[in-house]
Amino acid sequence: LMHEFVLGTLPELQAHGELMKRFPDMEHDEPHMAHVAPGKSAAMGWQFTRPGEFYYGCLISGHFEAGMIGRIRVVDR
């Protein structure tokens, strides 16, 4: 199956997930998103510029709801 990696806050991911349900063929070309075709891999680099709680997930319909989500905590040094 196709998968994607989208980085953002939890409210951003939830809102974008709802949009993906309405427009499942929506294409993305954002630096905080990566699409991964079946049988392939991808790499993405990101530098956080502020502390906070961020999330990543696959927003293809049904994937996020099935548990394809993770959390990143960025702290000050």
PyRosetta script that sets phi, psi and omega in degrees:
from pyrosetta import init, pose_from_sequence

init()
pose = pose_from_sequence("LMHEFVLGTLPELQAHGELMKRFPDMEHDEPHMAHVAPGKSAAMGWQFTRPGEFYYGCLISGHFEAGMIGRIRVVDR")
pose.set_psi(1, 152.4)
pose.set_omega(1, 172.3)
pose.set_phi(2, -69.4)
pose.set_psi(2, 143.0)
pose.set_omega(2, 175.0)
pose.set_phi(3, -134.7)
pose.set_psi(3, 165.5)
pose.set_omega(3, 174.1)
pose.set_phi(4, -143.2)
pose.set_psi(4, 158.2)
pose.set_omega(4, 177.3)
pose.set_phi(5, -121.0)
pose.set_psi(5, 115.8)
pose.set_omega(5, -179.9)
pose.set_phi(6, -122.8)
pose.set_psi(6, 130.3)
pose.set_omega(6, -178.1)
pose.set_phi(7, -106.7)
pose.set_psi(7, 134.8)
pose.set_omega(7, 177.9)
pose.set_phi(8, 175.5)
pose.set_psi(8, -169.7)
pose.set_omega(8, 174.8)
pose.set_phi(9, -81.1)
pose.set_psi(9, 163.1)
pose.set_omega(9, -179.5)
pose.set_phi(10, -60.3)
pose.set_psi(10, -45.2)
pose.set_omega(10, 177.4)
pose.set_phi(11, -61.3)
pose.set_psi(11, -36.5)
pose.set_omega(11, 177.8)
pose.set_phi(12, -64.5)
pose.set_psi(12, -44.1)
pose.set_omega(12, 180.0)
pose.set_phi(13, -65.8)
pose.set_psi(13, -41.1)
pose.set_omega(13, 179.4)
pose.set_phi(14, -63.5)
pose.set_psi(14, -43.3)
pose.set_omega(14, 179.5)
pose.set_phi(15, -65.5)
pose.set_psi(15, -42.5)
pose.set_omega(15, -179.7)
pose.set_phi(16, -68.3)
pose.set_psi(16, -34.9)
pose.set_omega(16, 176.7)
pose.set_phi(17, -61.8)
pose.set_psi(17, -40.2)
pose.set_omega(17, 177.3)
pose.set_phi(18, -65.0)
pose.set_psi(18, -39.6)
pose.set_omega(18, 177.6)
pose.set_phi(19, -63.9)
pose.set_psi(19, -39.3)
pose.set_omega(19, 179.1)
pose.set_phi(20, -64.4)
pose.set_psi(20, -31.9)
pose.set_omega(20, 177.4)
pose.set_phi(21, -64.9)
pose.set_psi(21, -37.4)
pose.set_omega(21, -179.7)
pose.set_phi(22, -78.3)
pose.set_psi(22, -30.3)
pose.set_omega(22, -177.9)
pose.set_phi(23, -130.8)
pose.set_psi(23, 72.9)
pose.set_omega(23, -173.2)
pose.set_phi(24, -64.4)
pose.set_psi(24, -20.4)
pose.set_omega(24, 179.7)
pose.set_phi(25, -95.9)
pose.set_psi(25, 12.8)
pose.set_omega(25, -179.3)
pose.set_phi(26, -59.7)
pose.set_psi(26, 133.9)
pose.set_omega(26, 178.3)
pose.set_phi(27, -100.9)
pose.set_psi(27, 150.6)
pose.set_omega(27, -177.6)
pose.set_phi(28, -123.9)
pose.set_psi(28, 146.8)
pose.set_omega(28, 173.5)
pose.set_phi(29, -147.1)
pose.set_psi(29, 62.7)
pose.set_omega(29, -177.8)
pose.set_phi(30, -118.9)
pose.set_psi(30, 148.2)
pose.set_omega(30, -178.6)
pose.set_phi(31, -67.1)
pose.set_psi(31, -20.3)
pose.set_omega(31, -179.3)
pose.set_phi(32, -98.0)
pose.set_psi(32, 18.4)
pose.set_omega(32, 179.2)
pose.set_phi(33, -134.6)
pose.set_psi(33, 142.0)
pose.set_omega(33, 175.3)
pose.set_phi(34, -135.9)
pose.set_psi(34, 136.0)
pose.set_omega(34, 176.2)
pose.set_phi(35, -104.6)
pose.set_psi(35, 138.8)
pose.set_omega(35, -176.8)
pose.set_phi(36, -127.5)
pose.set_psi(36, 113.1)
pose.set_omega(36, -179.8)
pose.set_phi(37, -72.2)
pose.set_psi(37, 157.3)
pose.set_omega(37, 178.7)
pose.set_phi(38, -53.5)
pose.set_psi(38, 131.8)
pose.set_omega(38, 178.2)
pose.set_phi(39, 77.7)
pose.set_psi(39, 3.3)
pose.set_omega(39, -178.0)
pose.set_phi(40, -111.5)
pose.set_psi(40, 172.7)
pose.set_omega(40, 174.2)
pose.set_phi(41, -132.7)
pose.set_psi(41, 165.3)
pose.set_omega(41, 180.0)
pose.set_phi(42, -146.5)
pose.set_psi(42, 160.1)
pose.set_omega(42, 176.8)
pose.set_phi(43, -130.3)
pose.set_psi(43, 146.4)
pose.set_omega(43, 179.2)
pose.set_phi(44, -144.8)
pose.set_psi(44, 134.2)
pose.set_omega(44, 175.7)
pose.set_phi(45, -108.3)
pose.set_psi(45, 145.3)
pose.set_omega(45, 179.9)
pose.set_phi(46, -149.3)
pose.set_psi(46, 135.5)
pose.set_omega(46, 175.6)
pose.set_phi(47, -111.5)
pose.set_psi(47, 119.1)
pose.set_omega(47, 177.9)
pose.set_phi(48, -78.8)
pose.set_psi(48, 136.7)
pose.set_omega(48, -177.3)
pose.set_phi(49, -110.6)
pose.set_psi(49, 0.7)
pose.set_omega(49, 178.0)
pose.set_phi(50, -153.5)
pose.set_psi(50, 152.9)
pose.set_omega(50, 176.8)
pose.set_phi(51, -72.2)
pose.set_psi(51, 160.5)
pose.set_omega(51, 177.3)
pose.set_phi(52, 153.8)
pose.set_psi(52, -176.1)
pose.set_omega(52, 178.4)
pose.set_phi(53, -108.4)
pose.set_psi(53, 122.7)
pose.set_omega(53, -177.3)
pose.set_phi(54, -125.0)
pose.set_psi(54, 158.7)
pose.set_omega(54, -178.2)
pose.set_phi(55, -130.8)
pose.set_psi(55, 160.4)
pose.set_omega(55, 171.5)
pose.set_phi(56, -136.2)
pose.set_psi(56, 149.9)
pose.set_omega(56, 179.9)
pose.set_phi(57, -166.3)
pose.set_psi(57, 169.3)
pose.set_omega(57, 174.3)
pose.set_phi(58, -99.4)
pose.set_psi(58, 117.7)
pose.set_omega(58, -174.7)
pose.set_phi(59, -99.3)
pose.set_psi(59, 11.6)
pose.set_omega(59, 172.3)
pose.set_phi(60, -66.0)
pose.set_psi(60, 135.9)
pose.set_omega(60, -172.2)
pose.set_phi(61, -45.7)
pose.set_psi(61, 124.7)
pose.set_omega(61, 178.5)
pose.set_phi(62, 91.8)
pose.set_psi(62, -23.1)
pose.set_omega(62, -175.8)
pose.set_phi(63, -72.5)
pose.set_psi(63, -48.6)
pose.set_omega(63, 179.4)
pose.set_phi(64, -58.7)
pose.set_psi(64, -45.5)
pose.set_omega(64, -179.3)
pose.set_phi(65, -64.6)
pose.set_psi(65, -27.1)
pose.set_omega(65, 179.8)
pose.set_phi(66, -81.9)
pose.set_psi(66, -1.8)
pose.set_omega(66, 175.9)
pose.set_phi(67, 110.2)
pose.set_psi(67, 9.7)
pose.set_omega(67, 179.2)
pose.set_phi(68, -82.0)
pose.set_psi(68, 74.9)
pose.set_omega(68, -178.5)
pose.set_phi(69, -149.9)
pose.set_psi(69, 147.9)
pose.set_omega(69, 175.9)
pose.set_phi(70, -145.1)
pose.set_psi(70, 164.8)
pose.set_omega(70, -176.8)
pose.set_phi(71, -121.9)
pose.set_psi(71, 142.3)
pose.set_omega(71, 175.0)
pose.set_phi(72, -124.4)
pose.set_psi(72, 127.4)
pose.set_omega(72, 175.2)
pose.set_phi(73, -108.1)
pose.set_psi(73, 120.4)
pose.set_omega(73, 179.2)
pose.set_phi(74, -104.8)
pose.set_psi(74, 125.7)
pose.set_omega(74, -177.6)
pose.set_phi(75, -120.2)
pose.set_psi(75, 155.3)
pose.set_omega(75, 173.7)
pose.set_phi(76, -69.8)
pose.set_psi(76, 150.2)
pose.set_omega(76, 175.9)
pose.set_phi(77, -94.5)
pose.dump_pdb("model.pdb")
